[in-house]
Amino acid sequence: MDGADCTQRVEELESYLESAYAHSEATYQRLERELHGRTGQRLVALALELRLLEAASPADSPERQSLALVIGRLADIAADLRSIEQGVFPAILSDAGIPAGLRSLSRRATVLVDIRTGDGPRFPPAIELAVYRAASAAIDYFTGIGARRIGISATVGEPPLRLMIESDATGATADPFGLVVRGQIDAAGGRTDVEILPSGATAVVVTFDGPGEQRSTNGG
Amino acid sequence: MPSRCLVVDDNERFLFVAERLLGAGDVLDVEGATDIASAIEVFDRFKPDVVLIDVSLGLESGFGLARQLIERAPGFANRIIIISTRSGEDYEGLIEDASVAGFISKSDLSVDAVQRLVAGLG
């Protein structure tokens, strides 16, 4: 292959990767919607119907106690389902944007994750997802090398969107992102820089120059 | 005299159960709506004392409806409750920003839960 062939092949592969990421995210999103929209909503309606039966049954009766038990078990199943949904696709992100998505990551983390972000315009879905996946991967990475505290800040007021993840862990290597997340960032038009902070700790900065878009917060 | 309660949710099965659950007893007189346009129509006609709004109304936003109701009736914010099958923690910031009365997870929905957030009902 000569140089021109190589360039063309690289472009084809990049375009293929971009559509592969988009396709897999779309599949995960559809799966999450089905889990949440069909199964989750029906479970909740069923639990409430049982609560109606419970309320109509005589106080202190065995039936009432059995119903209370079943309702409790349904609530556990609903909670499990919510956690599966969240793992499949971060619906909170498409519902409520980057700030809410980052806050939900911080709650699920096993170390203290401090989120600093304002509210601003929504960004295209590919960028929002790349920000979320990058923050999630960085939390995992820094937790893995012994961080006790992670700070994430995102400027979402206007483009460029700048995501900065720092931690108190030392010994970080150059890139906390695996191939998949880096590919997602690339496909969304982002670039990753690594900065050494005055404290000696490492900070990862991901910047997206893409346009913000005014999109109303939409929900799940 | 029961207080008037409007429940807005695009899921009709949930709406049906919620109307029965909240309407049991003499505390709340409940009406339902499935989208923003019908919610505003019911709001103007029914003049509810409390409004429960699902975060997601199909392609419309429950927070968007909350903002519209507050614009129509300033001071009504503390009579709006956001509901969702998802966890309220996910919406913490949004609920604070909307300055509404609070959040109830759909599986915890009850007259008591509504009364805890909005005083003086029923």
HADDOCK unambig.tbl for C-alpha pairs under 7 A between the chains (distance, minus, plus):
assign (segid A and resid 44 and name CA) (segid B and resid 106 and name CA) 6.81 0.50 0.50
assign (segid A and resid 44 and name CA) (segid B and resid 107 and name CA) 5.54 0.50 0.50
assign (segid A and resid 45 and name CA) (segid B and resid 13 and name CA) 6.86 0.50 0.50
assign (segid A and resid 45 and name CA) (segid B and resid 14 and name CA) 5.35 0.50 0.50
assign (segid A and resid 45 and name CA) (segid B and resid 17 and name CA) 6.66 0.50 0.50
assign (segid A and resid 47 and name CA) (segid B and resid 107 and name CA) 6.82 0.50 0.50
assign (segid A and resid 48 and name CA) (segid B and resid 17 and name CA) 6.67 0.50 0.50
assign (segid A and resid 48 and name CA) (segid B and resid 107 and name CA) 6.70 0.50 0.50
assign (segid A and resid 49 and name CA) (segid B and resid 17 and name CA) 6.35 0.50 0.50
assign (segid A and resid 52 and name CA) (segid B and resid 21 and name CA) 6.08 0.50 0.50
assign (segid A and resid 82 and name CA) (segid B and resid 86 and name CA) 6.95 0.50 0.50
assign (segid A and resid 92 and name CA) (segid B and resid 90 and name CA) 6.86 0.50 0.50
assign (segid A and resid 100 and name CA) (segid B and resid 90 and name CA) 6.45 0.50 0.50
assign (segid A and resid 100 and name CA) (segid B and resid 91 and name CA) 6.77 0.50 0.50
assign (segid A and resid 104 and name CA) (segid B and resid 90 and name CA) 5.82 0.50 0.50
assign (segid A and resid 217 and name CA) (segid B and resid 61 and name CA) 6.40 0.50 0.50
assign (segid A and resid 218 and name CA) (segid B and resid 56 and name CA) 6.57 0.50 0.50
assign (segid A and resid 218 and name CA) (segid B and resid 60 and name CA) 6.28 0.50 0.50
assign (segid A and resid 218 and name CA) (segid B and resid 61 and name CA) 4.56 0.50 0.50
assign (segid A and resid 219 and name CA) (segid B and resid 55 and name CA) 5.10 0.50 0.50
assign (segid A and resid 219 and name CA) (segid B and resid 56 and name CA) 3.99 0.50 0.50
assign (segid A and resid 219 and name CA) (segid B and resid 61 and name CA) 5.45 0.50 0.50
assign (segid A and resid 219 and name CA) (segid B and resid 62 and name CA) 6.88 0.50 0.50
assign (segid A and resid 220 and name CA) (segid B and resid 55 and name CA) 5.82 0.50 0.50
assign (segid A and resid 220 and name CA) (segid B and resid 56 and name CA) 4.38 0.50 0.50
